Amino acid sequence: MVLAYYVLTVQLRSTGLLANFCTGGHEHSPPLFLFVMVLTLTTELEAINRVLQMTGEAPVNSTVGQVGIAKQAQDALNQASREVQSEGWTFNTDYERTLQRSPTNEIETGVSTTKVYVDPELYPEYDIIVRDGKLYDRKTQKYTFTEDIKADVTTILDWLSLPEYARRYIMTRAGRQLQEATVGSEDYAKINMVAELEARSQFLEEETTRDEHSMLRGNTNRTGHFNTFKPHRALIR
């Protein structure tokens, strides 16, 4: 982890013992400085180095201008991030987001949007999918709409926007995949697989806690006093 150092000055003169400890026994001696290490979220560089470690390679000191195995590690991290985020999770999915029309009545989804779900019960007259970065109605075979659309939108976030539990799972998955693709060591494969399973388990536990899915209530984002549970929605994210 990146260590951020904060200098703390110990000056508690209300207790003689602590004052003696801090000043070396002399009342007018300079205060004692303590260095405290503060752990931060996993950076992209640390994630790349973790991927390299899982393949038995040496770490790097920058994410810029990488070549060879370091570049492959960075690419593997990005690919694993896309794969994981494309499934749609609490941290990268907005429920019932209003997608507004452009002056030409088209609705663009953006280059980082990986999934758009439009509830057919809210819009029975449409059959909406994403095509060419825009919403497309398969019933009318048009990109234009007469109203703004509410949809559940899944977006691929950059590294800094990811929670720590997602970062850990993604970098562990990337390390396992890169090792299998480049080195192919059976011993590394066993160790990395166990690490990935542990990371996946913690990832799912955190997601389950945050989203509160239930076999009886379904998706809590879609149920309420006037919108009761429907069995076919139990597995909808």
C-alpha positions as CSV (number, residue, x, y, z in Angstrom):
1,M,0.0,0.0,0.0
2,V,1.1,3.6,-0.5
3,L,2.2,5.0,2.8
4,A,1.3,8.5,3.6
5,Y,3.4,9.9,6.4
6,Y,2.1,12.4,8.8
7,V,4.3,14.0,11.4
8,L,2.8,14.0,14.9
9,T,4.2,16.2,17.6
10,V,3.8,14.6,21.1
11,Q,3.5,17.4,23.6
12,L,1.4,16.2,26.5
13,R,2.9,18.2,29.4
14,S,0.0,17.5,31.7
15,T,1.5,14.1,32.6
16,G,5.1,14.1,33.8
17,L,5.9,10.6,32.7
18,L,4.8,11.2,29.2
19,A,6.5,14.5,29.1
20,N,9.7,12.9,30.2
21,F,9.3,10.2,27.5
22,C,8.7,12.8,24.8
23,T,11.5,15.1,25.7
24,G,14.0,12.7,26.9
25,G,13.6,13.9,30.6
26,H,14.4,17.5,29.8
27,E,11.4,19.9,30.1
28,H,12.7,22.3,27.5
29,S,13.9,19.8,25.1
30,P,12.4,19.7,21.5
31,P,9.3,17.5,21.2
32,L,9.5,14.0,19.9
33,F,8.4,13.4,16.3
34,L,6.5,10.2,15.5
35,F,5.9,9.0,12.0
36,V,2.6,7.2,11.5
37,M,1.9,5.2,8.4
38,V,-1.6,5.5,6.9
39,L,-2.9,2.9,4.5
40,T,-4.8,4.1,1.5
41,L,-6.8,2.4,-1.3
42,T,-4.9,0.2,-3.7
43,T,-3.5,2.4,-6.5
44,E,-3.3,1.3,-10.2
45,L,0.4,1.0,-9.9
46,E,0.1,-1.3,-6.9
47,A,-2.5,-3.4,-8.7
48,I,-0.1,-3.8,-11.7
49,N,2.7,-4.8,-9.5
50,R,0.4,-7.3,-7.8
51,V,-0.4,-8.8,-11.2
52,L,3.3,-9.0,-12.0
53,Q,4.0,-10.7,-8.6
54,M,1.4,-13.3,-9.4
55,T,3.3,-14.1,-12.6
56,G,6.7,-14.2,-10.8
57,E,7.9,-10.9,-12.4
58,A,9.6,-7.9,-10.8
59,P,7.6,-4.8,-9.9
60,V,7.7,-1.5,-11.8
61,N,7.7,2.1,-10.5
62,S,5.4,3.8,-13.0
63,T,2.3,3.2,-15.0
64,V,3.5,5.3,-17.9
65,G,5.4,4.0,-20.9
66,Q,5.4,0.3,-20.0
67,V,6.6,-2.3,-22.4
68,G,6.8,-6.1,-22.4
69,I,5.3,-8.0,-19.5
70,A,4.6,-4.8,-17.6
71,K,2.4,-3.6,-20.5
72,Q,0.7,-7.0,-20.6
73,A,0.0,-6.7,-16.8
74,Q,-1.6,-3.3,-17.4
75,D,-3.7,-4.6,-20.3
76,A,-4.7,-7.6,-18.2
77,L,-5.9,-5.4,-15.4
78,N,-8.0,-3.3,-17.8
79,Q,-9.5,-6.3,-19.4
80,A,-10.4,-7.9,-16.0
81,S,-11.9,-4.6,-14.9
82,R,-14.2,-4.5,-18.0
83,E,-15.2,-8.2,-17.5
84,V,-16.1,-7.7,-13.9
85,Q,-17.9,-4.4,-14.3
86,S,-19.9,-5.5,-17.3
87,E,-21.8,-7.9,-15.0
88,G,-23.4,-4.9,-13.3
89,W,-22.9,-4.3,-9.5
90,T,-24.1,-1.8,-6.9
91,F,-21.1,0.5,-7.3
92,N,-21.5,0.9,-11.1
93,T,-25.2,0.6,-11.7
94,D,-27.7,3.5,-11.5
95,Y,-31.3,2.4,-11.1
96,E,-34.1,4.3,-13.0
97,R,-31.7,6.9,-14.4
98,T,-33.5,9.4,-16.7
99,L,-31.9,9.3,-20.2
100,Q,-32.6,12.5,-21.9
101,R,-33.2,13.0,-25.6
102,S,-30.9,15.1,-27.8
103,P,-32.2,17.8,-30.1
104,T,-32.7,15.1,-32.8
105,N,-34.8,13.0,-30.3
106,E,-32.1,10.3,-30.1
107,I,-30.8,9.1,-26.7
108,E,-27.0,8.5,-26.5
109,T,-25.7,6.1,-23.8
110,G,-22.0,7.1,-23.8
111,V,-18.8,5.1,-24.6
112,S,-18.5,3.8,-21.1
113,T,-22.0,2.4,-20.8
114,T,-22.0,-1.4,-20.9
115,K,-25.6,-2.3,-20.1
116,V,-29.0,-0.5,-20.3
117,Y,-32.1,-2.2,-19.0
118,V,-35.5,-0.7,-19.7
119,D,-38.4,-2.2,-17.8
120,P,-40.9,-3.5,-20.3
121,E,-43.7,-2.9,-17.8
122,L,-42.9,0.8,-17.7
123,Y,-42.6,1.0,-21.5
124,P,-44.6,-1.8,-23.0
125,E,-44.8,0.1,-26.4
126,Y,-41.0,-0.2,-26.8
127,D,-38.5,-3.0,-27.3
128,I,-35.3,-1.1,-26.4
129,I,-31.7,-2.2,-26.9
130,V,-28.4,-0.4,-27.2
131,R,-27.0,-0.1,-30.7
132,D,-24.2,2.2,-32.0
133,G,-24.0,3.9,-28.6
134,K,-27.7,4.9,-28.7
135,L,-31.0,3.5,-27.6
136,Y,-32.7,1.6,-30.4
137,D,-36.4,0.5,-30.6
138,R,-36.7,-2.8,-32.3
139,K,-40.4,-2.4,-32.7
140,T,-40.3,0.7,-34.8
141,Q,-36.7,0.1,-36.0
142,K,-35.8,3.7,-35.1
143,Y,-33.3,5.6,-32.9
144,T,-35.8,8.4,-32.1
145,F,-38.1,8.6,-29.2
146,T,-41.0,10.9,-28.2
147,E,-40.1,10.9,-24.5
148,D,-37.2,10.6,-22.1
149,I,-36.5,7.1,-20.9
150,K,-35.9,5.8,-17.4
151,A,-33.5,2.8,-17.3
152,D,-31.0,0.9,-15.2
153,V,-27.6,1.9,-16.5
154,T,-24.3,0.0,-15.9
155,T,-21.2,2.0,-16.5
156,I,-17.5,1.0,-16.6
157,L,-15.7,3.1,-14.1
158,D,-12.1,4.1,-14.0
159,W,-9.7,2.7,-11.4
160,L,-10.0,5.6,-9.0
161,S,-13.8,5.3,-8.9
162,L,-13.8,1.6,-7.8
163,P,-14.3,0.5,-4.2
164,E,-11.5,-1.4,-2.5
165,Y,-13.2,-4.8,-2.6
166,A,-13.7,-4.5,-6.3
167,R,-10.1,-3.4,-6.9
168,R,-8.8,-6.4,-5.0
169,Y,-10.9,-8.9,-6.9
170,I,-10.1,-7.4,-10.3
171,M,-6.3,-7.3,-9.8
172,T,-6.4,-10.9,-8.4
173,R,-8.4,-12.1,-11.4
174,A,-6.0,-10.3,-13.8
175,G,-3.0,-11.8,-12.2
176,R,-4.4,-15.3,-12.5
177,Q,-5.4,-14.8,-16.1
178,L,-2.0,-13.3,-17.2
179,Q,0.0,-16.1,-15.4
180,E,-2.0,-18.8,-17.2
181,A,-1.6,-17.0,-20.6
182,T,2.1,-16.3,-20.4
183,V,3.9,-18.5,-17.8
184,G,1.5,-21.5,-17.4
185,S,3.0,-22.7,-14.1
186,E,0.8,-25.2,-12.4
187,D,2.1,-24.2,-9.0
188,Y,1.3,-20.5,-9.6
189,A,-2.0,-21.5,-11.0
190,K,-3.1,-23.3,-7.8
191,I,-1.9,-20.4,-5.6
192,N,-3.6,-17.8,-7.8
193,M,-6.8,-19.7,-8.1
194,V,-7.1,-19.9,-4.3
195,A,-6.4,-16.1,-4.0
196,E,-9.0,-15.3,-6.7
197,L,-11.7,-17.5,-5.0
198,E,-11.1,-15.7,-1.7
199,A,-11.3,-12.3,-3.4
200,R,-14.4,-13.3,-5.3
201,S,-16.0,-14.5,-2.1
202,Q,-15.4,-11.3,-0.2
203,F,-16.5,-9.3,-3.3
204,L,-19.9,-11.1,-3.4
205,E,-20.3,-10.8,0.3
206,E,-19.9,-7.1,0.1
207,E,-22.2,-6.8,-2.9
208,T,-24.9,-8.9,-1.2
209,T,-24.7,-6.7,1.9
210,R,-25.0,-3.5,-0.1
211,D,-27.8,-4.6,-2.5
212,E,-29.9,-6.6,0.0
213,H,-31.4,-9.0,-2.7
214,S,-34.0,-11.4,-1.3
215,M,-35.8,-14.4,-2.6
216,L,-38.9,-13.1,-1.0
217,R,-38.7,-9.4,-1.7
218,G,-36.6,-9.5,-4.9
219,N,-34.5,-6.5,-5.9
220,T,-35.2,-3.8,-3.2
221,N,-34.7,-1.1,-5.8
222,R,-37.7,-2.4,-7.7
223,T,-40.2,-3.1,-4.9
224,G,-42.2,-0.9,-2.5
225,H,-45.7,-0.2,-1.2
226,F,-47.2,0.2,-4.6
227,N,-44.8,-2.0,-6.6
228,T,-44.8,-5.3,-5.0
229,F,-42.6,-8.3,-5.5
230,K,-42.9,-10.3,-8.8
231,P,-41.2,-13.7,-8.9
232,H,-39.7,-13.2,-12.4
233,R,-37.7,-10.2,-11.0
234,A,-36.0,-12.1,-8.2
235,L,-32.8,-12.5,-10.1
236,I,-32.7,-9.1,-11.8
237,R,-29.7,-7.0,-10.7
